Amino acid sequence: MSYEIDLKRLKIGAEVHNPSKFYNGYTLFAPMYDGNAWLIDMQGSIVHHWEMKNPPGVYGKLLSNGNLMWMDRGPNANEALDGGASALIEVDWDGKEIWRYDDTCLNHDFLNLPNGNILIMRFVEMPDEVSRKVTVGLPGSESPSGKMLSNNIQEITRGGKVVWDWNHWEHFSPEKDIECPIINKMIYGYTNSFDIYPNGDILISVRHLNTVARISKKSGEIIWRWGPMQLLGHQHSVSVLKNGNILIFDNGLHRNPPYITDKSLSEVQEAEFSRVVEVDPQTNEIIWEYSDPTGQFYTPYCGSAERLPNGNTLICESIRGIFFEVTPEKEVVWKYTQPFAIPRPNWFGWTINYMVFQIRRYGLDFEGLKGKDLDPSNYSLVIKKVNKEKRDEAKKIMERLAKAGY
């Protein structure tokens, strides 16, 4: 027997909800190991859903016509590469595929450009003569093929023609740009996010270098960089703000030396915690920061930060699947914990995963949502009895995790 229950009557959805201060609209998210994309309103109610054939390479975005652009982690994707995908797919409001670009080298991010082209990020093999210069990384973590990978960025037309191409290893030096020493040796120049300047220049996040950099679209040269001396810790989600400043989601993983915000916090000085920073590239100074050095806000992997039109910042704490919006004064005015539990294997067996790579907020005036049916009553939650054997197995796994210190 099952019962249909109104989502609004359950303690699910927006845990913090301040209409006088949040940026009203709809939030798009996609659990990383599941083939679903969900659009929710500010109450946390589901208003639309896309069911895809495969999990996302990392995530999807809404286009101005209301279609969903999806990085697809299909069967041809390299399972050994985090953030890898095998296709970029556009589907309409009803989930019908209308455009597709197949490339098994895709990873992490894409941008739809004003000229109609698309900027894509790719993993590619690095020349052996450059690979030999990479001296850091954990022994035994090399690629099974013996080839070291690096990142490549391309601008492609909708017809698949490459009109701009950029290779990481041609502009960074393994001898000078030394990566974190305790990461694997499979990839040099692991890049996980990018954004575009009004003049076409490209901002990138190079995770294991703890560096963000600006690439001249015209020359391909790096014309500005920030980190690692600013103590970034394997950052994600870089974006260019309207005022010219840079917004960065700084994960805090392997941050060294320890980042200290308050000399009195002696007990947490070496704690790893995440933060969101706004940097003025003219002065290289941090002019705004959101963090919680007690460790309550921390995701060692993934994560995103989006500056909203009203000046607030929308943040995705990826590992726990927690989304929240903060004002410039750092007040939390909206918070949502995504409820979809995805079974996922790890070293201890099967466990539950709530991970979401990035999220996006679309305002009430977003062109792609005009005229769309966004009635939350189209969706309901079904509660059913849990299989006893699966429940008991889940309990055993949680007990083993607890004994291991998790």
VENSUL-V844042 format. One record per helix or strand. SS is the DSSP state (alpha for helix, beta for strand). FROM is the first residue (numbers start at 1). TO is the last residue. If there is no record, write none. Layout:
# VENSUL-V844042
SS;FROM;TO
SS;FROM;TO
This chain:
# VENSUL-V844042
beta;3;5
alpha;7;9
beta;14;17
beta;25;29
beta;31;31
beta;36;40
beta;46;51
beta;56;62
beta;68;72
beta;84;84
beta;87;91
beta;97;102
beta;106;112
beta;118;125
alpha;128;131
beta;149;156
beta;162;167
alpha;168;170
beta;187;187
beta;191;196
beta;202;206
alpha;207;209
beta;211;215
beta;222;226
beta;236;240
beta;246;250
alpha;266;268
beta;275;280
beta;285;291
beta;304;307
beta;313;317
beta;322;326
beta;332;337
beta;342;346
beta;349;353
beta;356;356
beta;360;363
alpha;367;369
alpha;376;378
beta;381;383
alpha;388;403
